[in-house]
Amino acid sequence: MLIGLLYGCGLRCMEVRSIRLPDIDFDRKILHIKQSKGRKDRMVPLSEHLIRGLKKYLAAEHPREWFFNGNPNGRAGGDFDSRYSQRGVQWAVSRIAKDAGIKKQVSVHTLRHSYTCHLLEDGMNIVTLKELLGHANIETTMEYLHLCQLDDRKMFSPLDTLFAQCAPHTK
């Protein structure tokens, strides 16, 4: 579920660690990201596939406050809560990638990059994507463009669309 949320919602490490049970709205199919980078809130859509997995996870694990409960017992010093640690999330992502036979180094941010590129490649507009990612500036979102393999076939002239809607096709 950790990988599903990171990739399926384009989350940062801090965001996935900070999910509380009330932040998940199954009826509206959204995840409320609260007080993220820049102390901003945002909503991201949840896929049906992810919702099914999240419900199974909740039924099996019975988390209390945080969606992903860690085990802070035995850690000396500091002000630890019961969430997964940042290192724990990073370790889990690396371990799952290694177990899957992926040779390249995979990080939490690799999944966020993949989320962004796949949405751009599927035709999502960059302004909507900016909001989903929680970026303050469009320039930050645009940095992902060089990583993506955008399909040139999606390019067209607005005249084609205009004439297709206004006049019957003639040969």
N, C-alpha and C positions, 0 to 999 in steps of 0.2 A: 504494500500500500504506500510505503514511503516513496518508492520509485514512481508509482502511478501518480501520486500527488505532485511530486517535483516536475515530472515531464508533462502530465496532463493538464496542469494549471500554470506551468511556467514559474514555479515558486523559487525564491531564494532560500538558502539554508535556514536563516533566522525565521522566515515565514512558516516553513513546514514545522519547525520546532514549536512555534507559538500558536498552533491551531488548538483551540479549545472546542469542546463538544458543541456548544451553542453556535459556533461559527459555521457549521455545516447545515445548510437548508436543503433538505432532500426534496421538499415540495416545489421550491422555486428552482432547484438544480443549480445552486450557486454556493460558492465558498466565500465567506467574508474575511478578507485579510485586514487585520486591524493593526494600526500603528506600525506600519512597515517603515522602510527606508524613507527618511524625510518626514516621519510621523504621519504618513498618509494612510488612509483606509481605501480599499478598493474591493470590488466584487469580481470574481472570475467564474466562468461557467464550469459545471461538472458534467462530464459525459455520463451517459447511461451505464457504460461499462464500468466506470470508476465508482458510480453510485452503488452498483451491485457488490463490488468488492469492499467498499467502505462499510456497507451494512453487514456483510459477513465478518469483517474484521471486528466491528463493534460487538457483534453477538459472541464472538470467540474470545476476545481479549478483555472486554468490560472495562475500558479505560474510565478513570474517574473525572479528572479535571482537564488534563491535556489529552489530545487525541493520541499522541505517542508518549507514553509514560516511560521515563528512564528509571534507573535505580541508583539514586544518589547516596545510599547507605554506605558507610565506610570511607567516604571522601572527607578528608580533613580540611578544615578552613574554608573560608569563602561563604557566599550566600547562595547555595544551590537549591533549586526547586526540583520538581519531579519530572521535568521534561527530558527528552533525549538531549544529550550534549551535542555541541557543534561537531566535535571530533567523532562522536558516535554516528552521526548522520553521514559525515564524510567517509568514515570507515565502511559503513554499510554500502554506500554507493560504489566505492572502489571494489569491495569484496564481491558484490553481485556482478559487476562488470567482469572481474577476473574469473568468477565461476561460470560466466556465460561464454568464456573463451575470447573475450575482447582484448586484443593486444595493446591498443592505445590506452593512454591514461584517461580515465573518465572521472569527472568531478561533478559535484552538485551543479555547478554553473554550466557544465557541458549539456546537462539535461535542459536547462533554461535556454541555452543557445539552440538546441534542437527544436524545442517547442516553438521558438520564434521563427526559425527558418522554415519549419514545416507549415506554419500558418501563412507565412509570406508566400511560400511556394504554392499553397492551395488557394491563393488569391485574396487573402485578407488585406484590407487597406491598412496602411501604416499608422494612420491616426487612431484607429480602433485598437491596433496592437499596442501602441504607446500607452493607452489607458489600461489595457489588460496587464501590461508589464509594470505599471506604476511608475513610469518614467516621467520626470518633471519636464524634460525637453525632448522634442522630436529628434534632435540631433543624436541623442543617445540611442534611440531606437534605430535610426538610420545607419548606425555603425554595423548593424547586423546584416545589412544588404550585401556587403561584400562576401559574406560567408554562405549566402544562399545561392541555389541554382534556380534562378527565376526563369520561367518558360517564356521564350520570345514569342511563341505562338499566341500568347494571351494579349499581345499588343495589337491595337487596332486604332483606326481613326474614328473620332466621334461622328463624323459624317456618315460612316457606314451604319452606325446604330440609328442615327436620326432618319436617314432615308429608308431604312428597313422598317421603321415604325410608321412613317408618314405615307409612303407610297407603296403600291404593290410592286413586286419584283418584275422587272422586264428583262428580256433576253436581248 
